[in-house]
């Protein structure tokens, strides 16, 4: 048996804070190559961003083709002294494994590796179809030199995927309670109001954009974006900063800006969402001079189609844990937004309560359980 706990500890000891590879991909490459996988580690570049190393490994040439996807890069640990145990120590204390990435998501990568190696060992070293690992080092940053380019690279080589399991921390309270079957889209923008600069003692000679900005912010939050849909909760618009850039207290500024993010459901596309927000702004603007600076987005709303693969994964989870998972579309974005363009993708990993926190951790027992679920998925998939 391949121990997912020890595999996870080895990965946690790799300081792979984005964009550093930190030894994590090298460790995976060694274990996969030893099991007979063909392993490649393409590096992708983009002006203004660091180069990112990625990993693609495949065993088998036939169908069906199941992909385990994930990332080994992690967010910075912050102040090391605030941790009970070293963030890159892979320490076990009281049946709990501590370390940056334990939940998000080196733990799940270790479980997928352990389950796959066990499955291969039980079946003569080869699957009845193909198994791949698609692992990036760029998920926690701008995500431009990682999964999105790795998928294009693989497709250009003729790789075709039937289904994908992404090991993001999907569960809310316990292993088996939640599968992520889709995600809302994400759209950033900046609301800009232009006024006229002037002395605060003579407001009649100026046009204070702060007043209009505040009024428009209130108006945009006065009614919900929508009421939700069959598979998604309501869309929400959240202002995240107000910026005037004025250091002089007796000067009315000439411009005021407010950044916002919208998480949107399948009532909208990016174009229709932008049109809706602009129409609501115009209706509330009066004489204010305004514009919205929309940022490019690669995070569209998506939903995995119902069918045998979802049923198979739900069945595997129920067999191992006794739980019937909720099919959820909550949470932020993930690399599933790229994978869904190539094959159906589900997200199922560890419990996400401590991800990105000081003392990020997962119970050792959860690693064993998740490995058993992945192993059951493999057995059923290639039955």
Number of C-alpha atoms within 10 A of each C-alpha: 10 16 16 24 23 13 20 26 22 19 30 29 20 23 22 23 20 20 20 19 21 19 16 21 23 15 14 23 21 12 15 21 15 10 16 16 20 15 18 13 17 15 16 17 14 10 6 6 14 16 18 22 21 24 23 23 21 21 22 18 14 11 15 18 23 23 23 22 25 27 28 33 29 27 18 17 22 12 9 14 11 12 16 14 19 17 27 21 18 24 19 17 12 8 11 15 27 28 31 33 35 34 29 30 25 28 34 32 30 28 30 29 25 26 26 25 21 17 20 18 15 12 12 8 14 19 23 16 15 19 25 22 26 21 26 30 30 28 23 20 16 11 18 19 24 28 26 20 19 24 19 14 15 14 13 10 9 9 14 17 20 15 19 25 23 27 27 28 25 29 22 14 12 15 26 27 21 26 26 25 24 27 27 24 23 21 20 17 17 20 21 22 24 20 21 14 17 18 14 15 11 10 14 10 12 18 19 24 25 23 13 23 24 15 14 23 17 12 15 18 13 9 9 12 21 14 12 16 12 8 15 20 18 17 21 17 19 14 17 10 10 16 13 15 11 13 8 8 9 11 17 23 24 19 22 23 23 20 18 18 16 20 23 27 30 20 17 16 14 18 8 11 17 16 12 14 16 17 12 15 19 16 11 17 17 10 8 19 15 22 15 17 13 14 11 10 11 16 21 20 22 18 21 18 13 10 9 10 20 18 11 16 23 21 20 25 27 16 14 18 18 12 17 16 20 14 16 20 22 15 12 11 17 18 23 28 21 19 21 17 12 16 17 21 29 27 23 27 32 31 24 22 17 17 21 19 16 20 21 23 27 25 19 19 14 21 27 16 19 27 29 21 28 28 23 20 22 22 15 14 19 14 7
